Amino acid sequence: MARGGSEAPKIVWSKRVGSFKIEDQEAYLDYELRYRGKAIDILHTYAPPSKNGLGLTSHLCITVFSHARSHLFFVIPSSTYVSDIFLAQNPSWNSILHKQDLKSSI
């Protein structure tokens, strides 16, 4: 449920264009697949100022993270909203974040 007791918004996945959108298409999350389709790179989230405080970007993120988990994908949080705000408030999703292999240059 969204803040204020309203129902969760209906979210539509547009695989062809790489986005998840609230049904009215005013709020959205853009992504690209990386690592041969095994990781979802969340590039950008947007909700119009008129819809601030409704938790729409959080609902979008939860949908994408749930989608990633159910398809055994990792998530790359390139969007600053996702990396700085959503994950700080929802650390349980950290387990599916993509962790680059750190290889020595030696």
Secondary structure per residue as TSV (DSSP state, phi and psi in degrees):
chain	resnum	aa	ss	phi	psi
A	1	M	-	360.0	141.2
A	2	A	-	-75.8	165.6
A	3	R	G	-59.8	150.6
A	4	G	G	84.1	5.0
A	5	G	G	84.0	3.5
A	6	S	-	-80.7	163.7
A	7	E	-	-72.6	155.9
A	8	A	-	-63.2	141.1
A	9	P	-	-71.3	153.6
A	10	K	-	-77.1	129.8
A	11	I	E	-113.7	134.2
A	12	V	E	-112.4	130.9
A	13	W	E	-95.2	127.0
A	14	S	E	-114.9	87.9
A	15	K	T	-60.5	-38.9
A	16	R	T	-59.9	-39.7
A	17	V	T	-102.0	-2.7
A	18	G	T	71.5	54.2
A	19	S	E	-152.1	157.8
A	20	F	E	-117.5	133.3
A	21	K	E	-132.3	146.4
A	22	I	E	-65.9	147.0
A	23	E	T	-50.4	-36.3
A	24	D	T	-77.6	-3.7
A	25	Q	S	65.7	13.2
A	26	E	S	-81.9	-28.7
A	27	A	S	-116.7	141.0
A	28	Y	E	-155.0	166.8
A	29	L	E	-133.9	124.7
A	30	D	E	-102.1	143.4
A	31	Y	E	-145.5	166.2
A	32	E	E	-133.7	147.2
A	33	L	E	-83.4	140.8
A	34	R	E	-131.3	171.9
A	35	Y	T	51.1	55.8
A	36	R	T	55.4	38.5
A	37	G	T	79.9	13.0
A	38	K	T	-99.0	-4.8
A	39	A	E	-137.4	138.0
A	40	I	E	-99.5	116.9
A	41	D	E	-95.7	108.3
A	42	I	E	-80.7	112.4
A	43	L	E	-90.4	-38.2
A	44	H	E	-159.7	141.6
A	45	T	E	-124.6	150.1
A	46	Y	E	-150.6	137.9
A	47	A	-	-139.3	136.7
A	48	P	-	-66.8	151.4
A	49	P	G	-53.4	-31.7
A	50	S	G	-66.4	-14.7
A	51	K	G	-114.5	12.4
A	52	N	T	-59.1	145.1
A	53	G	T	85.1	-0.8
A	54	L	S	-91.7	-6.3
A	55	G	-	76.7	21.2
A	56	L	H	-65.3	-43.3
A	57	T	H	-66.7	-34.1
A	58	S	H	-64.6	-43.5
A	59	H	H	-60.3	-42.3
A	60	L	H	-60.9	-45.6
A	61	C	H	-62.3	-44.7
A	62	I	H	-59.7	-41.3
A	63	T	H	-61.9	-45.4
A	64	V	H	-68.0	-43.8
A	65	F	H	-64.1	-39.0
A	66	S	H	-65.0	-41.8
A	67	H	H	-60.2	-46.1
A	68	A	H	-60.9	-46.9
A	69	R	H	-61.8	-43.3
A	70	S	H	-70.3	-21.4
A	71	H	T	-104.9	10.5
A	72	L	T	59.3	36.3
A	73	F	-	-93.7	160.3
A	74	F	E	-99.7	163.7
A	75	V	E	-120.1	136.0
A	76	I	E	-109.8	115.9
A	77	P	-	-89.2	70.3
A	78	S	-	-70.2	-29.2
A	79	S	S	-67.3	132.7
A	80	T	H	-66.2	-31.0
A	81	Y	I	-60.7	-45.6
A	82	V	I	-66.8	-49.6
A	83	S	I	-70.3	-37.7
A	84	D	I	-95.7	-30.3
A	85	I	I	-112.3	-59.5
A	86	F	I	-58.4	-50.0
A	87	L	H	-68.7	-31.0
A	88	A	H	-65.4	-34.5
A	89	Q	H	-86.8	-16.1
A	90	N	-	-135.1	62.5
A	91	P	G	-64.5	-13.1
A	92	S	G	-64.3	-20.7
A	93	W	G	-81.0	-8.7
A	94	N	G	-58.9	-24.1
A	95	S	G	-67.0	-18.7
A	96	I	G	-108.8	13.3
A	97	L	B	-72.5	143.3
A	98	H	-	-72.6	130.7
A	99	K	-	-115.9	112.8
A	100	Q	-	-67.1	143.1
A	101	D	-	-71.3	124.4
A	102	L	-	-90.8	107.9
A	103	K	-	-105.3	138.1
A	104	S	-	-68.5	141.0
A	105	S	-	-86.2	4.1
A	106	I	-	-81.1	360.0
